[in-house]
Amino acid sequence: MASLTQKPAQRFNVSDWHDSNNLISTNAERQRDASHNVRQEARSLDLITANQTKWDQHDNETRLEFKINDINEWMKVLRRTIADTEDEIAALEDKKDETERCLQAKHLNTDVVIECLMLRESRYSIDLVRDGVEAELNKENEIIEKVKKALQNRVDEANEQVCLLREARQQMTNDNRDKNDAHAIDDNCYRMTNNTGGISYKPNSTRVHPAATTPHTWNQFSQYNKDRACAEISSSITLREATDATMTTAANELEAQRVATEFAYRKRIHEFEMQEKELTWQRERTLDEIAEMERDVRNLEKAIRDKAAPSKVAQTRLEYRTYRRNVELCRDEPQIGLTAEVHQLEATIKTLKEKLAQAHHARYALYQNLERIEADLETKRNSLKLDRKSLDIRARLTVPAEKFVEQLPRDDFTRTFTDQSTTDAMVKLKQLDLA
């Protein structure tokens, strides 16, 4: 009988077979459930991520829109502030130019004062005094220098303020330019879509730039530029108002001092005119007295000459009576009378000569005094002429330059004039001689 040969392999039981089938079925169901869960989760994740991506993109577009609006608002503010700054720069430069013209005009005041002071140096003798006019002129010169210094300070402050305004304007211009560039970039980003050409993956696109700023710093930077420009504009307005006040104060001070100086001139001219009249009156009275003295001198000389004949007669009589002889040589009354007459005539002639000497001395003193009067009168007339000319020169301070015509001499010839006082004295003396 042939034997059955079995394949060498592991043999399982029926229960193992059933268990294996059940295990396969169970694993298949478990894997299908797991796969179903994964598919559901994937679909859910796809929806969630799609929505998240869409909303993230929308939110960032909104943020870009808000940023663009912020940039637009700041650009409007900056442009408006830049325009205000440029207007203030123009106004301040105009005020600076006006101040420089005002300062330049003060050179005329200096020239006039110096010319008046130098002109008064032509005074001489007793008239070269430190009077009220000189004090007012020196005070006016000090005020002019003070005013010029104040105006120059205002010009320097204006130059410095213009530089600060230009610096603030440049800072805002740079900020506005940067914001304009940023606006173009953000607007391009805002308009960019998933279908826009040129989009691609960028290496390390999430990197943070070393010069990156925070939103607070960004806003604070533009705010600082605006606030600084507004502060400089306010300072410029204050400076323009102060400059106006300085120019007004300067004009008032100079006008007040001009009035005071010209009042001192008119007062001094009045004093010179009164003294000129007084000296002229004294000269006339002295000339009259000299004429009277000349007449009296001639009368005294005539009186002395008139005493010569009687004196000769009396002395001759006495001499002849000495020729009497013997007892006739008597000191009788005629002898005594003649002797007394001779002595009387001698005393009279001596007295007349003494009086004549006194008259000559008095006449010499009168001529000396007349010379002093005429010299002082000439001095006063020279000073009066100088002060009147100074007043004419000072007319340039009130009369416009195009209307002012200074009175100049007709030519440069040197003229020699005869002194009127000496001429008058000579005429009177000749009249007395003829009389």
Legacy VTK file of the C-alpha trace (Angstrom):
# vtk DataFile Version 3.0
C-alpha trace
ASCII
DATASET POLYDATA
POINTS 435 float
0.000 0.000 0.000
1.394 3.254 -1.036
1.853 5.913 1.648
0.609 9.699 1.335
3.394 12.217 1.400
2.459 15.616 3.035
3.994 18.993 2.011
6.296 20.137 4.707
4.697 23.346 6.047
3.082 24.674 9.122
-0.360 23.472 9.639
-3.084 25.687 11.123
-6.321 24.859 12.725
-9.714 25.887 11.408
-10.052 28.305 14.238
-6.823 29.914 13.193
-8.178 30.193 9.694
-11.306 31.920 10.897
-9.316 34.150 13.165
-7.129 35.146 10.234
-10.084 36.017 8.096
-11.652 38.006 10.844
-8.358 39.844 11.438
-8.037 40.750 7.781
-11.581 42.012 7.650
-11.131 43.971 10.824
-7.845 45.538 9.611
-9.417 46.380 6.273
-12.296 48.148 7.956
-9.890 49.955 10.340
-7.720 51.124 7.470
-10.748 52.269 5.502
-11.936 54.201 8.540
-8.495 55.717 8.996
-8.318 56.586 5.340
-11.821 58.082 5.492
-10.787 60.177 8.498
-7.655 61.330 6.728
-9.687 62.216 3.648
-12.193 64.141 5.721
-9.482 65.888 7.622
-7.662 66.700 4.357
-10.828 68.130 2.838
-11.491 70.100 5.987
-7.890 71.288 6.104
-8.084 72.253 2.474
-11.176 74.318 3.111
-9.754 75.790 6.282
-6.387 76.674 4.745
-8.069 78.004 1.626
-10.263 80.235 3.742
-7.307 81.145 5.987
-5.163 81.994 3.002
-7.949 84.002 1.445
-8.652 85.892 4.631
-4.974 86.400 5.386
-4.502 87.810 1.921
-7.603 89.963 2.362
-6.455 91.178 5.757
-3.035 92.089 4.382
-4.613 93.881 1.469
-6.713 95.805 3.977
-3.598 96.583 5.982
-1.876 97.746 2.811
-4.891 99.901 2.007
-4.819 101.445 5.477
-1.074 101.989 5.163
-1.546 103.627 1.786
-4.213 105.875 3.300
-1.867 106.769 6.183
0.886 107.571 3.713
-1.515 109.691 1.654
-2.603 111.617 4.750
0.988 112.230 5.813
1.930 113.233 2.293
-0.898 115.793 2.307
0.235 117.089 5.688
3.859 117.238 4.577
3.036 118.957 1.270
0.889 121.512 3.086
3.582 122.097 5.694
6.241 122.350 2.959
4.104 124.989 1.186
3.669 126.899 4.471
7.406 126.676 5.084
8.213 127.989 1.611
5.752 130.860 2.095
7.354 131.694 5.425
10.838 131.512 3.889
9.740 133.988 1.204
8.127 136.287 3.807
11.189 136.145 6.064
13.555 136.833 3.154
11.405 139.822 2.169
11.553 141.066 5.745
15.294 140.487 5.813
15.697 142.479 2.580
13.566 145.264 4.052
15.739 145.249 7.183
18.905 145.387 5.090
17.495 148.355 3.146
16.616 150.014 6.433
20.141 149.316 7.699
21.613 150.681 4.471
19.501 153.834 4.857
21.042 154.421 8.292
24.393 155.065 6.616
22.907 158.391 5.488
22.230 159.283 9.134
25.810 158.405 10.009
27.181 160.438 7.094
25.051 163.457 8.035
26.027 163.342 11.712
29.725 162.912 10.942
29.574 165.706 8.350
27.901 167.999 10.883
30.480 167.146 13.548
33.352 167.696 11.129
31.785 170.932 9.907
31.536 172.252 13.452
35.245 171.549 13.847
35.716 174.582 11.581
34.685 176.791 14.496
37.543 178.592 16.155
38.463 180.732 19.129
35.912 180.952 21.940
33.171 179.409 19.793
34.906 176.025 19.789
32.872 174.890 22.791
31.186 171.672 23.886
27.673 173.004 23.576
24.287 171.336 23.522
24.441 170.825 19.768
27.641 168.798 20.009
26.191 166.750 22.871
23.036 166.010 20.854
25.075 165.115 17.757
27.219 162.692 19.756
24.091 161.229 21.326
22.517 160.909 17.872
25.624 159.133 16.619
25.449 156.706 19.550
21.763 156.017 18.843
22.508 155.441 15.155
25.252 152.951 15.990
22.958 151.209 18.490
20.157 151.060 15.906
22.512 149.746 13.212
23.774 147.067 15.585
20.200 146.039 16.458
19.200 145.906 12.789
22.331 143.916 11.914
21.477 141.457 14.683
18.007 141.073 13.202
19.513 140.429 9.770
21.835 137.787 11.236
18.924 136.174 13.092
16.885 136.187 9.878
19.721 134.485 7.981
20.000 131.842 10.674
16.223 131.347 10.766
16.079 131.019 6.968
18.706 128.272 7.201
16.646 126.468 9.860
13.491 126.779 7.742
15.301 125.450 4.691
16.692 122.578 6.727
13.197 121.726 8.021
11.809 121.999 4.491
14.546 119.716 3.164
13.851 117.188 5.893
10.130 117.176 5.035
10.942 117.032 1.313
13.072 113.938 1.900
10.355 112.404 4.062
7.721 113.182 1.438
9.930 111.677 -1.279
10.444 108.511 0.776
6.723 108.303 1.442
6.024 108.784 -2.246
8.340 105.869 -3.049
6.767 103.794 -0.274
3.322 104.707 -1.581
4.241 103.440 -5.053
5.603 100.183 -3.623
2.622 99.570 -1.324
0.179 100.493 -4.079
1.881 97.980 -6.348
1.671 95.375 -3.596
-1.970 96.237 -2.996
-2.831 95.802 -6.672
-0.906 92.517 -6.898
-3.061 89.340 -7.269
-2.464 85.606 -7.595
-2.568 86.004 -11.366
-0.170 88.931 -11.527
2.835 88.296 -13.673
6.290 88.364 -12.201
5.410 86.833 -8.867
7.764 84.133 -7.638
9.315 82.611 -4.581
11.911 84.861 -2.987
14.785 83.670 -0.867
14.404 84.565 2.771
11.506 86.930 2.092
10.627 87.070 5.783
13.962 88.520 6.778
13.953 91.741 8.896
16.012 94.577 7.419
18.576 96.013 9.864
17.236 99.546 9.223
13.619 98.528 9.760
11.548 100.805 12.057
8.421 100.309 14.086
5.055 101.890 13.195
5.421 104.162 16.230
8.854 105.295 15.090
7.556 105.779 11.528
4.693 107.952 12.695
6.844 109.775 15.240
9.461 110.625 12.586
6.950 112.386 10.322
5.283 114.007 13.320
8.654 115.325 14.467
9.387 116.767 11.013
5.977 118.468 10.928
6.251 119.760 14.503
9.764 121.036 13.876
8.676 122.875 10.722
5.690 124.385 12.551
7.981 125.457 15.406
10.416 127.073 12.963
7.520 128.814 11.198
6.285 130.117 14.552
9.798 131.294 15.428
10.048 132.977 12.038
6.740 134.784 12.531
7.909 135.936 15.968
11.201 137.090 14.451
9.393 139.042 11.704
7.209 140.735 14.311
10.278 141.506 16.427
12.042 142.877 13.347
9.074 145.151 12.612
9.154 146.329 16.216
12.908 146.943 16.008
12.571 148.977 12.816
9.659 150.968 14.277
11.551 151.618 17.517
14.636 152.598 15.542
12.648 155.020 13.387
11.004 156.559 16.461
14.279 156.901 18.357
16.059 158.444 15.377
13.164 160.815 14.677
13.003 161.895 18.325
16.755 162.448 18.413
16.644 164.281 15.062
14.031 166.653 16.469
16.086 167.125 19.654
19.275 167.799 17.679
17.625 170.270 15.329
15.957 171.996 18.291
19.428 172.363 19.846
20.662 173.738 16.507
17.845 176.284 16.300
18.381 177.286 19.918
22.102 177.698 19.324
21.484 179.624 16.095
19.112 181.938 18.000
21.829 182.493 20.606
24.326 183.279 17.838
21.895 185.665 16.177
21.223 187.465 19.463
24.934 187.665 20.193
25.591 188.884 16.644
23.040 191.652 17.136
24.575 192.499 20.502
28.083 192.630 19.048
26.870 194.687 16.100
25.235 197.141 18.513
28.394 197.225 20.633
30.481 197.819 17.515
28.275 200.713 16.456
28.374 202.254 19.926
32.157 201.752 20.062
32.554 203.413 16.663
30.430 206.312 17.893
32.532 206.556 21.024
35.745 206.432 18.967
34.413 209.246 16.799
33.588 211.297 19.886
36.991 210.514 21.375
38.728 211.557 18.152
36.822 214.831 18.285
37.750 215.373 21.940
41.398 214.521 21.214
41.441 217.119 18.500
39.782 219.617 20.848
42.372 218.891 23.555
45.199 219.275 21.077
43.663 222.525 19.883
43.241 223.657 23.504
46.912 222.923 24.174
47.873 224.787 21.043
45.597 227.666 22.032
47.435 227.973 25.390
50.752 228.458 23.630
50.146 232.130 22.633
48.866 233.284 26.057
51.751 231.442 27.684
54.228 233.131 25.376
52.632 236.500 26.043
52.746 236.048 29.812
56.320 234.769 29.784
57.412 237.555 27.393
55.828 240.147 29.644
57.635 238.740 32.640
60.889 238.655 30.681
60.481 242.263 29.514
59.662 243.473 33.033
62.935 242.057 34.256
64.566 244.766 32.154
63.291 247.482 34.520
66.013 249.321 36.470
66.662 250.145 40.053
63.684 250.607 42.188
61.343 250.014 39.260
62.216 246.324 39.440
59.361 245.846 41.817
57.285 242.705 42.518
54.125 244.562 42.051
50.690 243.257 41.322
51.295 242.982 37.554
54.430 240.998 38.305
52.568 238.739 40.708
49.621 238.411 38.314
51.837 237.558 35.357
53.733 235.012 37.441
50.465 233.466 38.555
49.237 233.496 34.957
52.361 231.670 33.758
52.038 229.074 36.522
48.357 228.743 35.791
49.007 228.263 32.072
51.725 225.708 32.773
49.414 223.818 35.119
46.597 224.049 32.585
48.825 222.806 29.759
50.083 219.962 31.967
46.558 219.044 32.891
45.495 219.195 29.249
48.437 217.043 28.203
47.648 214.529 30.930
44.064 214.469 29.808
45.225 214.163 26.195
47.395 211.187 27.169
44.422 209.666 28.926
42.332 210.329 25.837
44.935 208.672 23.625
45.028 205.689 25.977
41.238 205.498 26.039
41.139 205.771 22.252
43.699 202.972 21.938
41.665 200.865 24.359
38.549 201.609 22.282
40.324 200.493 19.101
41.556 197.351 20.840
38.068 196.616 22.086
36.687 197.330 18.616
39.161 194.843 17.188
38.090 192.257 19.741
34.429 192.959 18.987
34.994 192.643 15.246
37.032 189.467 15.684
34.368 187.967 17.925
31.671 189.147 15.523
33.481 187.416 12.670
33.792 184.293 14.839
30.077 184.378 15.612
29.180 184.888 11.968
31.396 181.951 10.990
29.793 179.729 13.619
26.334 180.920 12.606
27.096 180.144 8.970
28.365 176.673 9.898
25.293 175.831 11.978
22.947 177.087 9.274
24.802 174.984 6.740
24.520 172.024 9.099
20.754 172.482 9.210
20.729 172.523 5.399
22.745 169.300 5.389
20.362 167.705 7.886
17.481 168.401 5.491
18.619 165.243 3.698
17.187 163.262 6.623
13.645 164.445 5.871
13.681 165.417 2.195
13.710 162.553 -0.353
17.049 162.130 -2.093
15.572 162.823 -5.535
14.145 166.155 -4.324
17.120 167.300 -2.268
19.410 169.807 -3.992
22.200 171.037 -1.789
23.088 174.702 -2.090
26.603 174.798 -3.516
28.800 177.830 -4.236
28.626 179.078 -7.778
32.351 178.685 -8.334
35.575 177.803 -6.549
37.320 181.188 -6.919
38.876 182.627 -3.786
37.402 186.038 -3.083
38.920 188.734 -0.859
36.385 190.921 0.868
37.065 194.143 2.730
36.057 193.930 6.350
32.850 195.924 6.627
33.504 197.018 10.191
36.943 198.414 9.295
35.421 200.167 6.296
32.755 201.766 8.477
35.348 202.975 10.962
37.508 204.489 8.217
34.491 206.258 6.695
33.489 207.754 10.023
37.046 208.903 10.758
37.277 210.548 7.314
33.950 212.254 7.968
35.280 213.566 11.260
38.471 214.758 9.595
36.432 216.615 7.002
34.326 218.135 9.766
LINES 1 436
435 0 1 2 3 4 5 6 7 8 9 10 11 12 13 14 15 16 17 18 19 20 21 22 23 24 25 26 27 28 29 30 31 32 33 34 35 36 37 38 39 40 41 42 43 44 45 46 47 48 49 50 51 52 53 54 55 56 57 58 59 60 61 62 63 64 65 66 67 68 69 70 71 72 73 74 75 76 77 78 79 80 81 82 83 84 85 86 87 88 89 90 91 92 93 94 95 96 97 98 99 100 101 102 103 104 105 106 107 108 109 110 111 112 113 114 115 116 117 118 119 120 121 122 123 124 125 126 127 128 129 130 131 132 133 134 135 136 137 138 139 140 141 142 143 144 145 146 147 148 149 150 151 152 153 154 155 156 157 158 159 160 161 162 163 164 165 166 167 168 169 170 171 172 173 174 175 176 177 178 179 180 181 182 183 184 185 186 187 188 189 190 191 192 193 194 195 196 197 198 199 200 201 202 203 204 205 206 207 208 209 210 211 212 213 214 215 216 217 218 219 220 221 222 223 224 225 226 227 228 229 230 231 232 233 234 235 236 237 238 239 240 241 242 243 244 245 246 247 248 249 250 251 252 253 254 255 256 257 258 259 260 261 262 263 264 265 266 267 268 269 270 271 272 273 274 275 276 277 278 279 280 281 282 283 284 285 286 287 288 289 290 291 292 293 294 295 296 297 298 299 300 301 302 303 304 305 306 307 308 309 310 311 312 313 314 315 316 317 318 319 320 321 322 323 324 325 326 327 328 329 330 331 332 333 334 335 336 337 338 339 340 341 342 343 344 345 346 347 348 349 350 351 352 353 354 355 356 357 358 359 360 361 362 363 364 365 366 367 368 369 370 371 372 373 374 375 376 377 378 379 380 381 382 383 384 385 386 387 388 389 390 391 392 393 394 395 396 397 398 399 400 401 402 403 404 405 406 407 408 409 410 411 412 413 414 415 416 417 418 419 420 421 422 423 424 425 426 427 428 429 430 431 432 433 434
